[in-house]
Amino acid sequence: MTLSILIIFLIVYIGMILGGLPFLQLDRTGVALLGAIAIISINAMSLDEAVKAINLPTIILLFSFMVVSAQMRLGGFYDWITHKLGRLGVGPAGFLGALIIVTAVLSAIFSNDIVCLAIAPVLIDVCRKRQVAAIPYLLALACAANIGSAATLIGNPQNMLIGQSLKISFGAYFLDAIIPVALGLFICWALIAWQTKGKWKLNALDSSTPASPSLGTDDLMPFDPWQTTKGLLVAAGLLIAFLVGPWPTEYVALIGAGILLTSRKLHSRKMLGLVDWELLVLFMSLFVVNHAFQQTGISAESIQFLAQKGIQLEQTSHLFFATFVLSNLVSNVPAVMLLLPVANHETSGLLLALASTFAGNLLIVGSIANIIVIDAAARQKITIDWRCHARVGVPITLITLAMTGFYLAFH
């Protein structure tokens, strides 16, 4: 049985590395789901045990904020604020700075993937209207979304998992994370502005065919002041409850989602249609596969073996490096799931959250937010290949991680 579980575990994580399995039409979610099905099918876990292995508070929190983000998207908030940014009376570098700040704030509250999905196509249209090259701004959007999402325990899926698993205070985490996040955002702005100096004009950088027509009004989500206000009020109420309330965050978030689903205008089908069900399935499947693997004892033996070789994951420096490497091998969510059992140090939660999130900027495949932005650009005939992304992503990642390591060492 142990050998079977090990084989399933290795296949699943090979799928995480490759983004799927050769010769099969499977993505990471499909691979993880089949792994969980295989674990149950060979009786390695019963259905009841599989359900208990799932960290339900994390799933509830993730689902609830997907509903909040859906409310903001259907209310036209993301389109509206992106166009407002485009009409600011500032130069290209100023526009870049404003975009980075707004993206970071939104990502810290509404999740980085959702923010990139909603803003990227509108941002391309805004850049063409301003007659500036879209690529620097698209790269800034992806990088700022990743960095900004690390500021809170609701900014991205891995942070939600870390916060729920380690019972970290929402307010305490924010106060610890805000300094490296703020410095990371400044680094993002400074590097992109320096690299783009003198090349801001439209098509100066964009490797594309002639510009596609701007988005028409039919392509934009109409701005609904009431729906947007409703979403913002619920989001503000949730943040206040997280900061000062004694209630479990998942309960409060679920109530907020329920309030938003109770609408006379926005149909629940539209709201739930914007929920990333695949991500929820990925989470639940990995919980099952990882729990089965941990029950074999191989995980504990591997940690002990590494310790004998001088690699002690309980030490912050070793855990920091392992988080960076694994996040770029298997993606940040699976990496965090693997490393949570050794997160015993006082600052382990902060370390895992910052290192796994900042590491996502290194390569295009390191973060779903990166992939979303690249795909949005491709649909508008703007090519951002791995070299183009790496010129920005690699230095930003290395500098922000070095800065974070220094910060944690003296924290």
Summary of the structure (lengths in Angstrom):
residues: 411
radius of gyration: 21.2
end to end distance: 44.0
largest distance: 65.5
contacts: 1441
relative contact order: 0.15
helix: 75%
strand: 1%
